[in-house]
Amino acid sequence: MNVQRFTGRDNRAALDQVRQHLGPDALVLSSRRTGDVIEICATDGLPDLSKAAAAPASRGSENEIQLAQLKRELASLRETLQQALGERRWQDSAGKAPVAATVAQRLTTLGLGRVLAGELADNVDTEASLESAWQQVTGHLVHRLHSLSHEELAGFRVKAVIGASGSGKTRTAEALLQDAASRLSPDQIVAVHCGDQRQETLMTDLATRLNIRQYGAQEHAELADILVNCRWAREIIIDTPALSPSQGADDPVLALLAKQRGGLAAFVTMPANSSRDYQREIIGHCSCLPLAGVVTTKIDEASSLGAIIDLVITEELALAGRYDLRRERVLPVSGTEMLANAKRLAKRSRDRKARQLQVAV
């Protein structure tokens, strides 16, 4: 277990260091004031002790008794650790002002990570009522959710739509091309397909029907030439292959788009029904690209929006819009709307758990 110690002039400064070094899901083990600073001990998570137990298995059957004993000891140690950390979290919450602790609990219920929830709760006026403090925190949350208007999104001349397989990337590219066609004449628009040139996509099919000029590019140099030769275009929409985080820096999409000129802006499609770890992995993977914003997809299938809210705030990204499957359009989304939907989904999840509990009883 990687336990580290951080200090800051206040809780917020110390938590910023925790988030920077251990990530948004770091587990705070202790917090205390030492002189004029706050000292926080934190870890990036509990160790997977099952892997440690599996290692001796390759030594042969003669060690089976020792292995069984080791497994029992590790299971006991893990249980002790979980119990101690659970008590630590309860003590940390109990040590806070009741209003701040309740606000932090509400933020966690919305799906925000512990670090951001703690940072917001630490700024609560301890003398304020609960509802006043909650309005203060949610107002601050909305203020930090930067969103692009329809006009701002349209103002990006070269838009590259990126995302993992199944994220709604090509549908988003098609919607952006349709939006461009509603504002400009076909001879002012260019569609670039960077996938398999033998396969048509929703975007290439739409471009054909609207008589929009199309190009194909699979290499960095090919795309660079297209951007130079199409300087006359008012808008260029680029559909890319699926991101492959498993390939790391060798991902062809990164090689294709990195360090391109011509004002290229990348918009990443993020399924709202995906896990927090998945979302962090995708953003971390494409951080070398000029990310201009996040387009949320599959909101109708999501059980929470807290992870995306946490992501765009902590990574300082813009909400570029949400893909509406019924209307097949990318619609603007405000911070107020995102927070309202997060509250709605949290309430629905809470009500569902309450019903399940009643059935179980």
N, C-alpha and C positions, 0 to 999 in steps of 0.2 A: 504494500500500500504506500503510495507516494504522498507523504505528509510534508507540507511545507509551511513556513511561518512568514507572514506578511505584516507590515506595519504601515500606518498612515496617520495623518493628523486627525482624521475622524473616520467613522465607519465607512462612509462613501469612498474615501480615498483608498482605504485598505481593501474594500471589496472590489474596486476597480483593478487593483493589482491581482487579486484572486482570479477575476474573470480573464484578465490578460494572459496569465500564466497557465491556468488550469481549465479555462473554458467556462461557458455559461451554466453548466450542470455540476460545478464543483460543490463538494459537500463540506460545509463549515463545521469543524469539530469543536472549536472553542473561540471565544472572543472576550478580551479583557482590556482594561485600560492600564497602561504601564507608563507612569509619569505623564508626559504631555501627548502621548501617542496611543492609538488603538492597535492592539496586537491580535491577529487572527491566525489560527491554525486551520488549515484546510487540506483536503485531499481530492484527487480527481475520481475517486470511487473506490469501492471495496474490491480487493483482489479476487480473482477467480481461483479459489483454492482447489477446485475440482481438477484443474489442469496440473497443479503441483502434485496432486495425489496420483495422477495417471502416469507420471514419469517413471516411477520404479517398476511399473508393470512389465517393462521389457526385460527385466533382469532374470525372468524365469519363474517357474512355479515354486521354487524353493523359498521365495520371499513372500508368498501369499499371506502368511500369518502376520508378518511385519507390515505388509501393505494394508491389510484389514485394520490393524491397530492404528496405522497412520491416518487412514481415512476417518476413523472414529475421532481421533484427536483433532483433525482439521475441521470436521463437522462441528465439534464442540467449540473450537476456536471461532469459527465463523458465526455460530449462534451467539457467542459471547460478544463478539464485535458488533453484530447487528443490534443486540439489546443495548449495549453501551452507547452506540451512536444514536439509537432511537431516544434514549433518555437525554442525551446531549441536546438533540434537536428540541425536545420538549422543554428542557431547561432554558435554552436560548430564547424560545418563544415566550416562556413564562417571565423571563427577565426583562422583556421589552414592556413598554407602556401598553396597556390593554388595547388602546385605539390602534397603535402602530402594528401590534401583533395581529389584530383582526383584519386590518387592511392588507397585510402581507398574505394572510390566509386566503382572502378573497382573490388577490392577484394570482396566487398559485392555482386556485380553482379555475380561473380563466385560462390557465395553461401556460402562464409565464414561467420562465426559469427562476430558480431560487435566487440567483445573483441579482437579476434585474428587479424582481419583486422586493428583495431586501433593500436595494438601493432606493427604490421609490418609497417604501415604507419608512425608511430612515429620515426622509425629508418631511414627514408628517408633523404638523403642529400638535405637540402633545397636549395642548390645552383645548384643542378643537373637539367638537362632538364627532361621533363616528361618521355620520352622514356628511358633515362638512369636510372631514378629512378625506372621505371617499371621493367626493366631488373634486376636491383639490388634486388628488392623485390621478383620477381618470382624466381630468383636464390637462394635467402635465403629460399624461400618456398620449393623448390625442395630439398635443402640440409637438411631440417628438416623432409622430408618424407622418413623415413627409409624403405627400401624394402628388402625382402629376395630373394636371387637368388635361382635357382632350386636346386643347390647343398646344399645351407644352409637349405632349406626346407626338402630335403631328409635326412639331417643330424640328424633330430629329430627322435629318435628311437620309441618312444611311442606317437602317435598322437591321441588325442581325438577331434572329430569334434562336435561342439556344435552350437546351433542356435535355434531361435524360429520357430514355425510351418510355413511352406511355404517359408523359407529362402534359400532353396536349400542345406540344411545340408546333407541329405543322398546322393544326387548326388555328392557332394563334397567328401564325404567319399569313394564313389565308385571310383571317379577319382584318389584319393590318393592311393587306393588299386591297381588300374590299373597301376599307375606309379611305385609302388613298384614291381609289377610283371614284369615290363619291365627291372628292374635293378637286381632283385634277383630271385633265384629259389623258387618254391612254398613251399618247406620245410623250408625256412628261414623266412616265413611271417606268421603272425597270424591275423585273423579278429575277432573282438569281437563285438557282437550285444547286446546292453543293453536295447532294447525296448521289445515289446511283443514277446515272444519266439515262439508264434504260427504263427506269420506273417513273411513272407520272405520280404526282402528289395532288392533294387538294389545291395547293397553291398554283402548281403548273397548269392544272386543268382550268382554274379560274382565269389565269393569265391568258390562256389560249382563247377562252370564250370572250374575254374583254379586249382581245387584240393588243395585249400589253407585251412589249418586247421582253424576250427571255434570254438568259445566258446560263451556262453551266460552268462550274469551277470546282475542282477537287484539290488544287494545290494553292499554296499561298501566293505564288507569282501569278497564277491565272486570275485569282480574285483581285489582286492589286492592279493588273492590267484593265480589268473590267471597270473598276472604280475610277481609274484615270480616263478611260475612253468614254465613260458615261457621266462626265462632269456636267453635261447639259441636263441631266435628269433632275427633276424636282424632288423625287423620292425613289429610294432603292430599298427593296425588301429582300432580305437574304434568309432563305430556309436552309438549315444546317443538319447534318447527321446527328444522331443521338450522342450526348456526352457519355464518355466511358471513364468514370473515376478510377476504375481498376487499372487503367493504363497509365495513370499519373501524367507526367509531363509529355509522354509519348502519344497522348490522345490526339488524333488527327484534327479534331475541331479546334483545339488550342493552337496547333501549328498553323491552321488555316486563318484564324482571326487575329492572333496576337500581332501587335505592332503594325496593323494595317492603317494606312492613312486615309484621308478623305472624310474624316469626321465620323468614322464608324462607331456606333453605339450598340452594345449588346443588351438584350432584354432576356432574362432567364424566366422560363415558365416553372412555377412551383406548385405542385398539387397540394391542396389544403388538407387532403386526407393522408398525407405521408407523415412519417415519424420525424421527430425533432432531429435525430441523428442523421437521417437521410438528407434533410434540408441543409444541415450544417456541412455535410460531406459535399453536396453539390456546389454550394457557395464557395467553400474552401477550394474546391477543385478548379473553378473558373475565375478565381480572384485575380489572375494575371490579365484578364480581359477588361476592356473599358465598360464595366457594368453600369448601365444607366437606370436600371430599375427591375422590379420583380412583377411579373404578371401572374396573379393567383388563378389556379384552375381547380376544377372539381370541388368547388365549395359546397355543392349540394350533397356530396358524399362525405363531408368532413364531420367529425364529432367535436372538434375544437379548432379555434384559430389562434390560440395563445402562442403556439410555436412560431408561426409566421410573424406575428406581431413582435415577439421577442427577437426574431431574426433580423427584421428590417431595422429595428431600433439599434440593436447592438452592433450590427454591421454597417449602420448608417447608409442604408439603401433607400430608394424611393419606391413607393407603391405605384407602379406604372398603370395598373388597372386590373380588372378581373375578367376572365373569359366567361361570357354568358352562353351556355350551350344551346339554350332555347332560341336565342336571337342570333347566335353565331357571330357575336361581336365582342370586341374588347371594350368594356365600359369603364369609365373613371370610377375610382373608389376612394372615398375620403377616410381619414383616420376615425372620424365619428361613426361612419358606417361600419368600419372594421370592428370597432369596439362594441357597437350595438349587436353585431352578429356574433361576436365572441361571447357576450353576455347571454344571448339567446341560446347558443349551443351549450353553454355551461349549465344553464337552467334545464335544458332538455335532458342533458346527461344526468343531472342530479335527480330529476323526476323519474327517469328510467330506473336508476339505482334504487330509489325509494319504492317503486312498484315491485322490483325484483325482491327486495327485502320483505315486503308484505306477503308475497307469494311464498317465500321461503318459510316465514313464520307460520 
